[in-house]
């Protein structure tokens, strides 16, 4: 996921989405990729596509409907540039 994060940080969300799409195709059992995909769409300011990715995740039955406490780490994509 490091490459995806770097692409997002560089403002290259389309490339990040392509990379995530390729990973989802290669590893469909890795449903956490759908969460990363939705975060990249959010960074791209495309909420409809982000919602679609989350709906696919929900449909798998593997969505975490009991989120961890605030102190637990969660996968996310930062949109800040440093």
DOMI-12402 format. One record per residue: residue number from 1; residue in three letters; x, y, z of N, C-alpha, C in turn. Coordinates in pm, 1 decimal, decimal comma. Layout:
residues N
REC   num   residu        nc1        nc2        nc3       cac1       cac2       cac3        cc1        cc2        cc3
REC   NUM      ala          X          Y          Z          X          Y          Z          X          Y          Z
...
***
This chain:
residues 82
REC   num   residu        nc1        nc2        nc3       cac1       cac2       cac3        cc1        cc2        cc3
REC     1      unk       80,2     -119,2        0,0        0,0        0,0        0,0       84,9      126,2        0,0
REC     2      unk      213,9      113,3       23,4      300,6      229,6       26,0      301,6      305,6     -105,0
REC     3      unk      302,3      232,3     -217,1      302,5      297,7     -348,2      172,1      373,8     -370,5
REC     4      unk       62,1      314,8     -327,9      -67,4      381,2     -341,8      -66,7      511,1     -262,7
REC     5      unk      -19,0      506,5     -139,9      -12,2      626,3      -55,8       75,5      733,1     -119,8
REC     6      unk      189,1      693,0     -174,4      278,2      789,1     -240,0      209,0      855,2     -358,9
REC     7      unk      140,0      774,9     -439,6       69,1      830,8     -555,0      -36,8      931,7     -511,6
REC     8      unk     -111,3      898,6     -406,0     -213,1      991,4     -354,8     -147,1     1119,5     -305,0
REC     9      unk      -38,0     1105,7     -231,9       31,9     1223,5     -179,8       84,1     1313,5     -291,1
REC    10      unk      114,1     1254,5     -406,1      162,0     1331,6     -520,4       47,3     1385,9     -606,0
REC    11      unk      -76,8     1359,1     -564,5     -192,1     1405,6     -640,1     -221,9     1319,9     -761,5
REC    12      unk     -169,1     1199,9     -764,8     -186,0     1110,3     -879,0     -287,7     1001,1     -845,2
REC    13      unk     -408,1     1045,8     -808,5     -512,4      953,8     -764,8     -553,3      855,7     -874,7
REC    14      unk     -555,1      899,3     -999,9     -594,3      807,5    -1107,7     -498,6      688,6    -1116,8
REC    15      unk     -370,1      715,1    -1100,4     -272,8      606,1    -1100,8     -291,3      516,1     -978,7
REC    16      unk     -321,7      577,0     -864,6     -344,8      499,3     -742,9     -466,4      409,4     -759,5
REC    17      unk     -571,9      461,3     -820,7     -693,0      381,8     -842,8     -663,6      266,0     -937,1
REC    18      unk     -586,7      291,4    -1042,2     -549,8      183,9    -1135,4     -473,2       74,9    -1062,0
REC    19      unk     -379,8      114,6     -975,2     -301,6       17,3     -899,7     -392,3      -64,6     -807,5
REC    20      unk     -484,1        2,8     -738,0     -576,7      -67,4     -648,7     -666,8     -161,1     -729,3
REC    21      unk     -716,7     -115,0     -844,2     -800,4     -201,1     -928,7     -725,2     -327,9     -969,2
REC    22      unk     -598,6     -311,6    -1005,4     -516,9     -427,7    -1042,6     -500,1     -522,6     -924,0
REC    23      unk     -476,5     -466,4     -805,7     -460,5     -549,9     -686,0     -590,2     -623,2     -651,6
REC    24      unk     -703,8     -554,7     -666,8     -832,5     -618,4     -638,5     -856,3     -734,6     -735,3
REC    25      unk     -817,0     -716,4     -860,9     -830,4     -823,5     -959,6     -741,5     -942,2     -923,7
REC    26      unk     -619,3     -914,4     -881,0     -523,9    -1020,3     -846,3     -557,7    -1089,3     -714,6
REC    27      unk     -609,7    -1014,2     -619,2     -633,7    -1065,6     -484,2     -775,8    -1033,1     -438,3
REC    28      unk     -876,9    -1089,2     -503,7    -1015,6    -1054,1     -469,1    -1055,2    -1089,5     -325,7
REC    29      unk     -983,2    -1182,0     -264,3    -1015,2    -1220,6     -126,4     -969,3    -1115,0      -25,6
REC    30      unk     -885,2    -1022,9      -67,8     -834,8     -916,8       19,2     -933,2     -799,8       19,4
REC    31      unk    -1040,7     -816,8       93,5    -1148,3     -716,8       92,1    -1105,8     -582,0      150,4
REC    32      unk     -996,7     -579,1      227,0     -949,7     -450,7      279,3     -904,7     -357,6      167,0
REC    33      unk     -874,3     -413,8       50,3     -838,9     -330,6      -64,2     -955,5     -241,5     -106,4
REC    34      unk    -1077,4     -288,5      -84,7    -1194,4     -206,9     -117,5    -1203,0      -83,9      -28,2
REC    35      unk    -1162,3      -98,5       96,0    -1159,8       16,4      186,6    -1053,9      117,2      141,6
REC    36      unk     -938,3       66,1      103,8     -833,3      154,9       52,7     -881,7      224,1      -74,7
REC    37      unk     -947,8      147,2     -163,0    -1000,5      204,7     -286,2    -1098,3      318,3     -255,9
REC    38      unk    -1185,6      297,2     -160,0    -1282,2      402,1     -126,5    -1211,3      525,9      -73,0
REC    39      unk    -1105,9      507,6        4,6    -1030,6      622,2       56,9     -961,0      699,9      -54,7
REC    40      unk     -912,5      629,3     -156,1     -850,5      698,6     -268,9     -956,5      778,9     -345,3
REC    41      unk    -1074,0      720,0     -361,8    -1182,1      795,2     -428,0    -1221,4      918,9     -347,5
REC    42      unk    -1218,6      908,3     -216,8    -1246,7     1025,5     -133,0    -1139,5     1131,9     -154,9
REC    43      unk    -1013,6     1089,5     -161,2     -904,4     1184,3     -187,2     -921,4     1250,6     -323,5
REC    44      unk     -981,5     1177,4     -417,4    -1005,4     1229,1     -551,7    -1131,4     1315,6     -557,5
REC    45      unk    -1201,4     1323,7     -445,7    -1328,4     1397,4     -436,1    -1434,6     1335,8     -526,7
REC    46      unk    -1443,1     1201,8     -519,1    -1540,4     1124,4     -596,2    -1620,8     1037,3     -498,4
REC    47      unk    -1714,2     1101,7     -423,9    -1786,5     1027,8     -320,8    -1875,7      915,8     -375,6
REC    48      unk    -1927,2      930,8     -496,2    -2012,8      825,2     -552,3    -1933,6      696,7     -572,7
REC    49      unk    -1811,9      707,2     -625,9    -1728,9      588,9     -645,8    -1682,0      531,3     -511,8
REC    50      unk    -1655,7      620,0     -415,5    -1617,4      573,1     -282,0    -1731,3      493,0     -219,7
REC    51      unk    -1853,0      543,8     -233,8    -1970,1      473,9     -179,5    -1990,1      340,1     -249,9
REC    52      unk    -1965,7      335,8     -380,9    -1980,5      210,0     -455,1    -1881,4      105,5     -405,4
REC    53      unk    -1757,3      147,1     -379,8    -1656,8       53,7     -328,1    -1697,1        2,6     -190,1
REC    54      unk    -1750,6       91,7     -106,0    -1794,2       49,9       27,3    -1915,4      -42,4       19,9
REC    55      unk    -2003,4      -19,4      -76,2    -2119,2     -107,3      -93,4    -2074,3     -246,7     -137,0
REC    56      unk    -1975,4     -254,0     -223,7    -1921,1     -385,3     -262,8    -1862,6     -454,4     -140,5
REC    57      unk    -1790,3     -380,2      -58,4    -1733,7     -436,8       64,5    -1845,4     -487,1      156,4
REC    58      unk    -1950,1     -407,3      173,6    -2062,2     -449,2      258,3    -2126,7     -576,1      204,9
REC    59      unk    -2140,1     -585,1       72,6    -2204,6     -700,8       11,0    -2124,4     -830,1       29,6
REC    60      unk    -1994,1     -817,9       52,6    -1913,0     -938,0       74,4    -1942,6    -1001,1      209,9
REC    61      unk    -2003,4     -923,4      297,5    -2029,0     -972,8      432,6    -1907,8     -962,2      522,6
REC    62      unk    -1800,7     -901,1      473,1    -1677,8     -891,3      551,2    -1649,9     -750,7      601,8
REC    63      unk    -1746,1     -662,7      584,6    -1730,0     -526,1      634,5    -1733,9     -528,6      786,3
REC    64      unk    -1650,8     -449,8      848,0    -1647,2     -441,4      993,7    -1756,7     -345,4     1038,6
REC    65      unk    -1867,7     -401,3     1084,9    -1978,4     -317,2     1129,8    -1963,1     -276,4     1275,7
REC    66      unk    -1859,9     -327,5     1341,7    -1827,7     -289,2     1478,6    -1689,7     -226,3     1476,2
REC    67      unk    -1682,1      -96,2     1446,5    -1551,4      -32,4     1432,5    -1471,6      -38,7     1561,5
REC    68      unk    -1337,8      -38,2     1549,1    -1252,4      -41,8     1668,4    -1264,3       88,3     1745,8
REC    69      unk    -1214,1       84,9     1866,4    -1215,3      206,3     1948,0    -1124,3      310,7     1884,0
REC    70      unk    -1137,1      431,7     1930,3    -1058,1      542,2     1874,4     -908,2      519,5     1887,9
REC    71      unk     -866,9      441,1     1983,2     -723,8      420,6     2004,3     -664,9      318,1     1908,4
REC    72      unk     -749,5      241,6     1838,5     -699,1      140,6     1746,2     -667,9      203,8     1611,5
REC    73      unk     -566,5      152,2     1546,9     -529,1      203,9     1414,4     -626,4      151,9     1310,6
REC    74      unk     -654,7      233,0     1210,1     -740,3      189,6     1100,2     -674,0      227,2      968,8
REC    75      unk     -696,8      147,3      862,4     -635,1      180,0      734,7     -695,2      307,1      677,7
REC    76      unk     -609,3      396,2      633,7     -659,6      519,6      574,5     -557,6      573,4      477,3
REC    77      unk     -603,1      662,4      396,1     -516,9      731,1      300,2     -515,4      876,9      340,1
REC    78      unk     -398,3      929,4      363,5     -384,3     1070,1      398,1     -386,0     1152,4      270,0
REC    79      unk     -454,7     1264,7      275,5     -460,0     1352,7      158,5     -370,1     1474,0      175,2
REC    80      unk     -296,4     1481,1      284,8     -208,6     1595,5      305,9      -77,2     1574,5      231,9
REC    81      unk      -21,8     1683,0      188,1      107,6     1678,2      120,7      213,4     1736,4      211,8
REC    82      unk      326,4     1669,1      215,7      435,3     1720,9      299,2      555,9     1750,2      216,1
***
